[in-house]
Amino acid sequence: MSRFFILLTLLLSAGYNTLFAQKQYIDQKAFDKTVKPGDDFYAYANGTWLKNNDIPANESIWGNFSIIVRQTKKNLEQLVLQVSKEKNAPGSDAYKLSHFYKSGMDTVSIEKRGIQSLKPDLERIEKINSIEDIIKEVSYQYAHTLNLSAPLFDMENIPDPIANDVEILLFGQGGMGLPEKSYYFDKGPKDSVIRVRYIDYLETLLKLSGTPNNIARQKAENVFALETQMANGSRTATENRNIARMLNYFTNDKLNSRYPNLQLVKLMEDLNIHSTKLIIAQPEFFDTVNTLLTTIPIDTWKNYLKLRLINNASRYLSSPFRNANFAFYSTAMSGVKEMKPRGETVTANTDAILGEILGKLYVEKYFTANAKNRIDALVQNVITTFGERIKSNDWMTDSTKEKALLKLSTIRRKIAYPDKWKDYSQLTIGDDYYQNVKAASVFEFAFNIAKVGKPVNRDEWGMTPPTLNAYYNPLNNEIVFPAGILLPPFFDANADDAVNYGGIATIIGHEISHGFDDQGSQFDAQGKFFNWWTKEDKDKFKEKGDQLAKQFDQYVVMDSLKVNGQLTLGENIGDLCGVTVAYQAFKKTKEGQSNNLIDGLTPDQRFFLSYAAIFRLKQRDESTRTQVLTDPHSPARFRVNGPLSNLAAFYAAFNVKEGDKLWRAPEDRVSIW
């Protein structure tokens, strides 16, 4: 008998409550009932699970998110292995998929090659003797090597934020090995340790690439000093949330005049980029680098360029390079003790590089039309509810409401997988793992850079279908939910509405809310950077955002480290509005309007417990610290307790009263959308 008929039989014979009691979609064994829900709801909903589960040695975090990611990677690896057993035509997508994976698993060949794959690049860099040579090498590394952490700066194509008609080039600060400005300057003991470990890492890479031991340390320190000067001219993660400050349009003449040493126009010509207008996101950073090109010795620049190249390649080379990269970025920065199994790592890289080939196989096996239809219905209910909340908003004028409703009504929806799959016919895959990754990088760079000056393609996806994530893109005014996130506990087609609305619907609401958070609200219905607000409404909105930021500024993460309310403001607005809108949408459902108990829990309790469960995780201190300093998302505990402390419905569901730690006086609760 099919699963459908089994469920139908249960429904007809046992009734709604009994049906969903067959599986405990809310895991009550995870609860810690020694904690009052009104004191720490995150701990109440997840505490026993947190006490009874350890973080695996090869993970920096562990929880529902991590468990799903690991299972998805296993599923993806099985798909690749199945393809590898078949006879695939040379040059076909299946051939590329299987050969890329095989090249990554061929550790015998990888160990034997060592650094040989990089030798031509290192020899080319060694011949540099002028600023012109430095810029030429920078352009070469962008076009021909792994540009995930390219030298000097970042470069990408985006829809022109003002006109939003064609793709434009954006240059931004980058080229540094530490993730944020504060890592180079903060004075705490942990900051000093990270800096020492980073210099150790640079020294190790230099030694592995042939630099004599007696001079490697000094060269590493010189490169670190160079990066420190670059960081001094950069902006913090919080400062980079100011979009208006980043939209600095430059003509080619202005580029040559302000940054003569950087020779950005020549660099674009070398890369076959034809652009007469572009954006410099942080002009002062490029001022700094322009000056450093004349004040830093050529030898230091050569070592810097070598280290950028080797650092990018290290994860794909022999074990000494992989071990060095792991020791710093995984252990020192995130607290991870052991490497993941080779198959899991190579599968993740296969997904990153050939994601739409692998993604097509994934959705064919693991995603159903029924699931897509139910997600469509959830999205529609949440959007409709969001519109109702805009209309009833008591702090916004009618003229601004009209524009907000227009923007909401034009949001594009991308669910599960693209309608048109990416064409990989120009990508050649061979037997050398590093060269395959390099070839894929060349392919991806050429694919993206060819868009500059051309009309925006709004059908492309920014994530692969198996990705456990979702996003809102303000430049396209779109919400995107890959198939990878449409899994329990986020979404289960068989679960009751409370579970799915507390899970995936809050994420849907979260992503929609990004169109109306402190950053997304600066873009209109067409995705243009345009002020559609009255001054009165804008001031009220900012006042509410500042109030929410102050709430989060008070949360102590560990020791003296607190949440940065301004850095996390956009995501905190998304969380607050997401759970608020999802709850109101849930109340339209049959379950939401009932008082029926399931496993002893009311519908509202199940909704909020489902919400808490999606953030269930343990995290290493090192990883937490990195997150607080660099990530716009608050730590998991505060993504639960923070928003819920502002919701009257949560107070009612769990009898939260004055004196409880999460209780806020009604006038202190924040409501935005």
N, C-alpha and C positions, 0 to 999 in steps of 0.2 A: 504494500500500500504506500502511495506517495506521501510525503510530509504534508502536503496540502490537505489531503483527505483525513489524515490523522488529526490535524489541527481543527478541521471543520467538524469532525466527529466530537472532539472534546468540547468545542464551542456549543454545539447543539445539545449535548447531553449534560454538561457540567455547569455551563454558565461562565460569564466573563471573569469573575474573581477566581474560580477554580482553575480556569485555563492558564492564567498568568501565574498562578501559584505553582504550576508544574515546574517552572524554572525560577530560581531566585534571582531575578534581574537586579535586585538591590541586595548586595552581599552583606547581610547583617553580622556575619562573623568578622567583618572589618571594623565594626563599631567599637568604640571605647566608651562604655556607658558609665565609667567613673568620671567622665568629663561632662559638664553641663553643655548642652547645645548652645546656650546663650553666652557661654564663656569662650569657647573655641570650637566652632562648628566643624572646622577642618579636622581637628583632632577627634571630635566625637564621631564623625562619619568614617574616619580612616585610621584612627589611632591604633587599634589592635593589629591591623595589617601592617602598619608602620613598625610596630614593636616586633612582630614575628618574621619580618622579611629583611634580609640583608642585601646590600647592593652588590651584585656580582663583581668580581675583581676586574673584569674588562669593561665596566660601565661607570660613567660619572653620575648618572641618575638611574633610578629604577622605580617603575610604577606601571600603571596601566598603559601609558604612552609607550614606554620602553618595551613592554611585553608584546604589544601589537607590532611595533617596528621589527622586533626580532622574529616574530612569526611570519611577517610579510617577507622579510629577507629570505627565510627558509623556503617559503613558497616560490619566490622569484628564482632562487637557486635551483629548485627542482624543475622549474620551467626551462631554465638554461640547460640543465643537464639533459633534459628530454630532447631539446633541440639538438644538442651535441651528439646524441646517439643516431640522429638521422643523417642521410646523405644530402648535404646541402650544396646547391649550385654555387660555385665560386662567384663572389661579388653580391650574392643575395643578402637580404637582411638577416636571414637565419644564419648564414655563413659568418657574417660580421659579428653577430651576437655570440655564437659558439667560439669563434677564434679569439675574440677579445677576452672572453672568460678563460679559455685555455691558456692564453699567453700570461694572464695574471696568476694562474695556478702553477705555471711551470717554474717553480722556484729553483730548480737545478740550473736552468739557463740564466735566470735572473741573478743568482749568486755568482755564476761564472762570469757574467758580463761586468759586474761591479759598477764602476763609473765609466766604463768604455763608451756608453751611449752619449755621455756628456762631453767627452774629450774634444770633439770639434768645436763645441760652443766655448769651452774654457780656453782653448787655444786662440779663438777669435777675440775673446775679451782681453787676453793677455797682450794683444797687439795694440790696444787702445793707447793713444798718446795725445789726445786733444778733446776739447769739449764737443766738437763736431762728431768725433768717434763715439763719445758717450751717448749722444742723442741718437746716433745711428744704431747703436746696440739696443737702446731702449725700444726703438721702433721694431727692430728685429725680434726682440723677445715678445713684444705684443703679438706680432703676426705669426711667429714660428715656434713659440714655446708655450709653456703652461702659464697663462696669464691670470691665475687665481690670486696671485699676490705679486703683481707686476712691479717693476722698478719705478721709482720716482713719483708716480701718481696713478690714479685709476682713470679709466676711460671707458665710456659705455654710450650706447645709442638709446635715446628715449624719445617718445613723442614730444614735440615742442610744447612745453607747458602753457604757453600763452596762446598760440594759434591752434595747437593740437591737430594740425593737418598733416605734417610730415615729420619724419624722424630727424632728430638733431643730435649732434655729438655733445656729450657732457664730460668735462675733465674735473676730477675731484681729488682731494687729498688722499694719499696712500703711500705705498712703497715702504712701509715700516713693518717690522716683524712682530711687534707687540700690538695688542688690539685697540688700544685707546690712549689718548694723550696722557692721562693720569698715571699710566704705568711707567712713564719715563720720569715723572717728577714727584709723585707722592712720597712722603717721608716716613711712612710706617715701616716697621721691621719686615713685614711680609712683602712690602713693595721692594725693599732692598734685596731680599732673597730672590724674588722673581727676576730682577735685573741681573744679578750675578748668574743665575741659572741660564738666562738668555745669552749672556756673553760666553758662558761655557759651551752652550749649544753652537754658537757661531764658530768658536774655536775648534770644536770637534769637526764641523763641516769643512773647515779650511784644511785641517790635518788630513781628513779622509780624501780630500781632492788634490793632495800633493804638496801643500804648504809645509815647509820644514817646521818641526815642533818648536824650535827655539824662537821663532818669530810669529807663530800662529796667534798667540795670545795678544800680542800688541796689535796685530792687524784686526783681530776681533774687537778689541776695545776701541780702535779707531773707527770702525764701522758703526759700533754702537754710539759713539760720540756724534757721528754724522746723523744717524737716525734721531738722536736726541735733539739736535738742532732742527731737523725737519719737523719733529713733533712740537717744538716750541712755536713754530709758525702755524700749527694746525688748530682746529677747533675741537672742543670736547663733543662727546656723543650728544649731550643735551643741547649744546649750541647748534648742532647740525639738524635739530628738529625744526629750526626756523627756516621755512621754505623760501620766504621772500628774500632772505639774505643770500640764498644759494642761486637765485635766478639772475646771474650777472652775464648779460649777453655781450659777446665780443665779436668784432669783425677781424679779418685776417690782419689788416693794417694795425689795429689796436693790439693784437697779440704780439706782432713783431716789435711794436714800440715799447710795450710794457715788459715783455719777457724776451729780450733779444737772445739771451744765452740758451733758453729752452728750445728755441727754433721750432715751435709747435706747428707752424705752417709747413715747414720742410718735412717734419715728421709725418704730417697728414699726407703730403704728396708721396712720400716713400711708401705709405700704407694704401695708396690709391683711394684716398678719401677726398671727395670733392665737396667742400663745405665752405661757404662764405660767412656763415654765422654759427656760433656755438656758445656753449655755456661754460663758464669757469665758476665752479661752485664755491670755492674758497680762494679768492684772489690773493689774499695775504699769504697763504701757504705757497702759492706759486711764486710770489715775490721772494719768499725765503729760499726756495730751491733755486731760483734764477741766480740769486747771490751766491749760494753755496757752490755752484758750478765753477765759480772763479776763485773761491777762497779755500776749497778743500783740495788737497793734493790728488793728482790723477791716480796715483797708486791706491789711495783709499777708495776712490770711485770704482776702480777695477775690482777690488775685493768686495765692495758692496754689490756690484753687478753679478759677480760670481756667486755670492751668497744668496741673492734673490733667486737665481737660477737653480742652485743646488737645493735650496729650501723647497722650492716648488716641486722639484723632481724626487725628493728624498723618499717619499712614501711609495714610489714605484721602482726604487732601485734595490740593491742588495741589502742584507740585514743590518750591516753597520749604519747605513744611512737611515733605514726605517727605525732602528732602535734609538738613534739620536733624536729623530723627530718625535717619536713617541715619548721619550723621557722628558722632553720639554713641553710640547703642546698638550699631551694627554695626561702625563703624571704631574708635572709642576703646575700646569695651568688648570687642570680639571680633576686631579687626584686619582686618575685611573691607574690600577695596579698592573694589569695584564693586557696584552693585545687581544683583540677579538680573533676568533678562528679565521684562518686565511680565506676560506670560502665565503664567509659573511662579508668580509672587507671587499673582496673582488666583486661580489654580487652588488654591493652598494655602489661601487665605482661603475659597474656595468649599467646600473640604473641611471646614474648621473650622466653618463656619456652616451648611452644608446637607449635613453629612457622611453622614447615613443615606440621603438621596436619591441622592447620588453614589456612596455605598458599595454600594448595591443594584446599580447598573449595573456597578460594578467587579467584584463577585464573580460576577455573571452571565457576564462575559466572561473573567475571568482566574483564577477559582478552580474547581477540579473536586471532585467527590464523592470521587474516588480519593485526592486529596491530603488531604481531611478525614479519610477513613478511616485513612490511614497515620498522620496526626498523632494521632488517637484512640488507636491502638495504641501509639505512642511514649509518650504521656501515661500510659497504663495501666501500661506497663512501668516507667516512672520512678517512679510512685506505689507500685507493688508493691515495687520495690527500696528506696525510701525507708522503707517499712514494715519491710522486713527489717533495714535498718540501725538503725532504732529498737529493734527487738527484741534485736539483738545488741550494743547500746550498753553499754559496760562502766562507764559513769560515772553511769547513771541508775537510780533505783529502779523496781521493778515498778509501783507505784501511779501514778507519773508517766508511765511508758511507756504504760500503758493509756489515759490521757487524751490523750497525744500521738497514739496510734494511732486513737483515736476522732476526733480533729480531722482527721487525715490522711484517714480514710475518708469524711468528710463534705464534703471540699473540692468545691465546685461547679466545673464546667469550662465555659468559654465559648470556643468555637473558631470562628474565621473571621468570623462575622457573627451578628447577633441573630436569634432566632427570630421576634420581632415587631418590625417597623420603626416608627420614630418618626412621629408624625402632625404634619405641618407645615401643616395646613389653616388654622390661625389666624394664620399669618405671611403678610403681604402684601409683595410685592417690586415695586418700581417702576423708575425710570430713573436715580435719583440714587444713586451708589455709597455715599457716606457715609450717606445716609438709609436705604439698604438694610441697611448694617451696624448702624446704630442700631436699626432695626426688629427685626433678628434678635436683638440684645442684649436689647431689651425683651421679645421673645417668650421667650427663654431664661430671663431672670430670672423672668418670670411663671410659666413652666413649673416651675422649680425651687422657687420660694418657695411655690407652692400645695401642695407636699408636706409643709410643716411641720405637725406634729401628726397626720399621717396614717400608716397602716402603710407600712413600708418595701417598695418595689418592688425585688425582687432580680433582676429580669429585665433591668434597664437596663444599658447599657454606658457605660463612661467614656472610650472611644476609638472613633473611626470605623473601619470595616472596612479601609480602605486604609493605616492607620497602621503604620509600621514600628516596632513597640514591643510590649511585653507588660506585664502588671502582676498583682500580687496585692493583693486588697482584704481586709484583716483584718476589717472590719466585716461583710462578707458571706461570709468564708472562701471566697474564689473565686479561681481563676486564669483569666486572660483572654489569649487569643492571637489578635489580629486577623489577617485574611487577609494584610495588608501585610507581616508578618514571615515568612510562610511561603514564602519565596523563597530562592534561592541567594545567598550561601553558607550561610545559616542552615538552609535545607531545600530538598532537591531530590528529588522523588519517584523519579527515575531513578538517584540516586547510591547507592553502597554504604553499609552501615550505619555504618561508621566515620565517614564524613563527616557523616551526619545526627545521629548520637549526639554527635559532637564539636561540632556546630553547634546545632541546635534543641533537642536533648535536654538540653544543658547549660543552655539558657535555661529550659526547662520545669523542670528541677531547681532552677534559681536562683529562679524564681517560687514554687515550692512551699516552698523553704527560707525565703522571707520570712514564711511562716506560723509559722516556728520561729526567727526571728532575734531580736535583742535587743528589737525593738519588737513584731513579730508574735506572739512567744511570750507576750505579755501578754494575748492574746485567746483565748477558748476555742472549741470546735467550733461554737458558735452565733454566733460573732462578737462575744461580749460581752467587755468589759474585765474580766477575772476571773483571779485567780491560781490556776492549776491545778497549780502546782508545790509540792513540798515545799521547805522552806528549804534542806535539804542539796543537793538537785538544783539549785536556783536559784543557790546559791553556786558550785557547780562550773561551771555554765553561764557565769556571769559571769566566773569565772576564765579560762575558755577564750576568751571574747570579749575580755577585757583582753589576753590573750597575743597574739591576732591583731591587735588595735589597735596594740600596741607594735611588732609587725613592720612594719606599714604606716607608723607614725610615722617610721621610719628611712629611708623612700624619699624621695630628693631629686628633686624634679620639675625645677626649674631654679633657678639661683642659690642663694639660701638658702631657697627655698620648698619646703616638704615636704608630703607627704600628711598630712591630719588623720585619724588613725586612729579617733577617736571619731565624727567627722562621717560617715565612710564605713563605719563598722562594719557596719551592716545590709546594705549592698551587698557588702561584702567577705565576710561570712558567706554571702550568697547565691551569690557566685562560687565560693567554696571548696566549699560543699556541692553546688552545682549540678554542677560538673565531677566531683566525687567520686561522686555518685549516678549521674550519666549514664554514667560509666566502668563502674561496677559493672553497670548495666543493659545496657550494650553487651556485656559479657562473657557475657551470656546468649544472644546472637545467634550464628548459625552462623559469621559472619565473626569475631566476637570470640573464639570458641573455637578458631579456626584459626591457623596460622602462615603462611598464604598471602600472598605478596607481590603488591602491585599497584603498578606503576610503581616497583618496587624498594623499596617501603616496607612495613613490617609493619602489621598492623591497628592495633596500639597507637600506632605512630608517626602513622598517618593520623588517628586520633582526636585526638591532642594537636595536630597541625598544623592540623586543621580548627578546633579551639577557638581557636588563635592567630589564624587567618584572620578570624574574625568581629570581632575587635577591631583589624584592620589599618586604621590611619588616621594622617594627619599633621594637626597642629593648630597654629594660630598661637599665639604666646606670649601675646597678650592674652586669647585665648579660654581657654587653659590656666589662666592666672592666675584668671580669673573662675570657672572650674570648681572649682579647688582651694579657693577661698574660699567657694563657695556650694553646690556640687553634692555630694550624698551618694555619688556614684560616683567611684571613683579614676580617674586617667588610664589610658588604654588599656594602656600598657606594664605597669603594675602589676596590672591585672586579669588579665593572663596570667602574668607571672613570680611574682606574689605567691601565688596559689592553688597553682600547680604546684610551687613550692618546698616545699610541704608534702605532696606525694603520692609515695609510694614507687613507684607504677606509672610515673610520669613518669621517675623516676631510672633505672628498669630499661629503659624504652623507649629512652632516649638516653644510657645509660651515664654518668650524672652521678655524679661521684666527689668525695670530700673534696678540697678545694682549688679546686673550681669555685665561681664566685661565687654561684650559686643554691643550693649545697649547704647543708643544715642537718643538724645532728646529729639522729638519730631522736627524742631526748627534747625537742628544740626545735620539732619539727613539730606543727602544730595540726590536730587532727581533732575535729569537733564532731558532725555528724550522719553 
